[in-house]
Amino acid sequence: MASEFTVKGVESLVKMKQLKYIYFYTEDYEVPTISTILFVDIAGRVPNLSKIDFVSYMTKDMEFVQMYGQLYPDKNLLMHHLG
């Protein structure tokens, strides 16, 4: 299912208290900064999320890591497919 990330979508995911794993697949060669912010928001705010995978051609993966580390330094999260 192809769709754009939205703040409303993030808020829906945040309410999923049993969500522990999420997988994203993007075909874009470059994910805009707003999408990176939404990825970080999901990773940090979903209460029981412990693993996030994304397969992409992101050129801004390090931006994700830096933002996540700054906003959620105490949350342990397993991340795959970065870089």
C-alpha positions in Angstrom: 0.0 0.0 0.0 1.5 3.3 -1.1 0.8 6.4 0.9 2.4 9.5 2.3 3.4 9.8 5.9 1.3 12.3 7.8 1.2 13.6 11.3 -2.3 12.0 11.6 -0.8 8.6 10.7 1.9 9.0 13.3 -0.7 9.8 15.9 -2.5 6.6 15.0 0.6 4.5 15.4 1.5 6.2 18.7 -1.9 4.9 20.1 -0.9 1.3 19.3 0.4 0.3 22.7 1.2 -3.3 21.6 3.1 -2.4 18.5 6.7 -3.7 19.0 8.0 -3.9 15.4 7.5 -1.8 12.3 8.9 -2.1 8.8 9.0 0.6 6.2 9.8 0.2 2.5 10.4 3.3 0.5 11.2 3.5 -3.2 12.2 7.2 -3.1 15.9 7.9 -3.6 15.7 10.7 -1.2 13.3 11.0 1.7 12.4 14.6 2.4 13.3 16.0 5.9 9.7 16.1 6.9 9.5 12.3 6.4 12.6 11.8 8.4 11.0 13.8 11.2 7.9 11.6 11.1 10.1 8.4 11.1 11.9 9.7 14.2 8.5 10.6 15.8 7.2 7.1 15.2 10.4 5.5 16.5 10.5 7.5 19.7 6.8 7.9 20.6 5.3 4.4 20.0 5.3 3.2 23.5 6.5 -0.4 23.2 8.3 -0.2 19.8 11.6 -2.1 20.2 12.6 -2.6 16.6 12.3 -0.6 13.4 13.4 -1.7 10.0 13.4 0.3 6.8 14.6 -0.7 3.4 15.2 2.4 1.3 17.5 4.3 -0.8 17.5 7.1 1.8 20.4 9.5 1.6 19.4 10.9 4.9 19.7 7.9 7.1 22.3 9.6 9.3 20.0 12.5 9.7 17.5 10.0 11.2 20.1 8.6 13.6 21.2 12.0 14.7 17.7 13.3 15.3 16.6 10.1 17.1 19.7 10.2 19.3 19.0 13.8 20.3 15.3 13.4 20.9 15.2 10.0 22.5 18.6 9.2 24.1 17.2 6.9 26.7 15.1 4.7 24.4 16.8 1.5 23.2 15.7 0.7 19.7 17.0 -1.9 17.3 17.4 -0.4 13.8 18.3 -2.3 10.7 19.1 -1.3 7.1 20.7 2.0 7.9 23.5 3.3 5.7 
